[in-house]
Amino acid sequence: MAQSRYILGISAYYHDSAAAIIKDSEIIAAAQEERFSRVKHDPRFPVNAINYCIEEAFIEASDIDAVVFYDHPILTYDRIIKNCATVGEHSYDTFNAATKSILGIKLWVEKHVKQTIGTVGKLGKVLFAGHHISHAASSFYPSPYNESAIVSVDGVGEWSTTTIAHGVDNNIKLLKEINYPNSLGLLYSAFTFYCGFKVNSGEYKLMGLAPYGKPIYVKHIYDNLIDVKEDGSYRLDMDYFGYLDTNKTTNQKFHDLFGGAPRQPESVISRKEMDIAASIQQVTEEIFIKIARHARKITGSSNLCLSGGVALNCVANGKLLREKIFDNIWIQPAAGDAGGALGACYVANHLYYKEKRSLPNGKNDKQHGSYLGPKYSDTEIEAFLDRNNYVYKKYAETEKNELLAKEIDKGKIVGFFAGRMEFGPRSLGARSIIGDPRNAEMQSKMNLKIKYRESFRPFAPAVLREDVNKYFDLDQDSPYMLIVAPVNETIRKQVDIVTEHNADDMIPIINQIRSELPAITHVDYSARIQTVHKETNEKFYNLIKAFKQLTGCSVLVNTSFNVRGEPIVCSPKDAYLCFMRTDIDILVLENYILFKEEQPKFEEKENWQQKYELD
Amino acid sequence: MNLTNTIDLKIRKIFEGVILTNSHENHLNIIINKNIDTYYEEPQNIQQTYFSFINTDSVESFADYLNEFWMEKGSEGFISMVDEMSELAFLLSSDSDTQSEDVSQFIYTMY
């Protein structure tokens, strides 16, 4: 019998370091470093994630065949050098920082791997996979398609910012690219910064803000900032951007164009920011759709695989889906740099080793619901609870779900910890905070008392797959919460039009009851949908089923199990701390249930508000 | 002279020898042209774009790697100081701490 091949993939040193391991084309494990280190978007070498992956594979480090890094540091250095040469004398600070970063750290992956696990695998050297081919591989190889167009759009990776590729069997061929400094991701990030949110994490907030505004700046953006061709290719007018010669995305000319300085973080969000968000969101969607049309044209494929940070823009994904350019779309749930670790594994397996693909059965993908992280046994959980004298009760599965359904129906909020942790930025029912979507107060309660985050941000519905079209204008799988679709007309409610159009403050707009599921209905009657499947997460599926049996509603609010600025919880300890620091009422650790009021007095041992820098 | 000063002096020297020497031309695609149909480019650097190894076994071998890399890319103007770059990389390597509690600004950058 042939020996199995193990490949370890690593992404690090930008944002969201991660590790992944595959065995003979099958994903064994994948996790972001932030979940272990408790540093949000941790860019450091993913020591903990690597060790976890090796443990999960149940192998010794010496059993690893190849170690692959998801980015080529010298290609990146080439880009920096040419950027600096174009700018001239003023680029010294950029060159100094980039040289220390690339020649001092990013070049030495091999050394860091050896320091961590004592070997670089049987291959004897670290293999460097290209950034965008890693993205493309992360979406094509786990997808259900034998052949597909592949589009990757991000800020920048080495030189590329947008690529179109074609995947057939075990091969991927890059066909077209757009290169730095022209970048749809950096354009979106420029507006993220301008609207007072953090670049590389606040893009999601800008997307959430967009439906509150009117896209009145769209022409302004097209006339001044970007020239877009019919095939979706584009070029930015760099006179308006700061990133060629500073560490800022925008410059004074950009600020003047939009009538003043950027919004200060945490200050009041005005109508201007709402309108700007709506405008850049529309421009992004229009370009994204044009790129997809061109990908269809040059590949002839009816399937599309998406990755890169821009593929996390689930509003744009929903619009793309409804355009019906492709028959099928599959999006890598860890579409950002973390997913590059998984993509790098596949590059080694299918392009370097030329391993044949084995397609999943039926329409299922090979991502296993993205439940690829650590899980904890009953023994481990019980030992943790007993060691700390926490008060708990163990339940059988059915009894537990009946109890939770009743509590959620009463308005209680539950921290739900079950099975393997998710890989990627979304909580999908393994590390989730859940509540009743019918409850009109749920959105503000969860935002302000649980998550401590901005009140405008919407929550996502987790719905039984078979019931999705009862509530939403969608009748397909969306297991990774990456598609936004409208709430069905039949469950919508009339809002007060005067408030809707004239309020300068967001709060009265947010507080309007828009549907029978107000907690998950965004201001434009959209929802970011997760379809829940028995095959990939039976525990979460059964809980929603129990809620449906009790209430007739087969939807729960699902948000990530963390507070603002904190990485999503990984261990029972992380979950307990988050439970006690917030207004979560009930904690579920697998089959163990803990009620807040029964717990011993909680003594805070660290200043966690300071520890978790606001994102 | 301490290591930090040595490193900074070397970076300045490379900046003057490579960056400023090549600063008379534009190396980026930043010209907007309304008269063309597409801005898409054909993928370049095929091997490095897919997968490759980087030879960092010694100062000499890394310098050879950089030399070959820029020759293949048709960027001969950037090879004049590959020996200095390689020496600098090995110096920086001994000076870096990638796992400190305070995440280095040089790690978490857009570079």
Interface residues (C-beta under 8 A of the other chain):
Chain A: Y13 Y14 H15 V39 D42 P43 R44 F45 V47 V68 H72 P73 I74 L75 T76 D78 I80 I81 K82 N83 C84 A85 T86 V87 G88 E89 S91 Y92 T94 F95 N96 A97 A98 T99 K100 S101 I102 L103 G104 I105 L107 W108 E110 K111 H112 K125 V126 L127 F128 A129 G130 H132 I133 G155 V156 E158 W159 S160 T163 I164 L174 L175 K176 E177 I178 N179 Y180 P181 N182 D227 K229 E230 D231 S233 Y234 R235 L236 D237 M238 Y243 L244 N247 H294 V347 A348 L351 Y352
Chain B: I7 D8 I11 R12 I14 F15 V18 I19 L20 N22 S23 E25 N26 H27 L28 N29 I30 I31 I32 N33 K34 I36 D37 T38 Y39 Y40 E41 E42 P43 Q44 N45 Q48 T49 Y50 F51 S52 F53 I54 T56 Y65 L66 F69 W70 K73 S75 F78 M85 L88 A89 L92 S93 D95 S96 T98 Q99 V103 S104 Q105 F106 I107 Y108 T109 M110 Y111
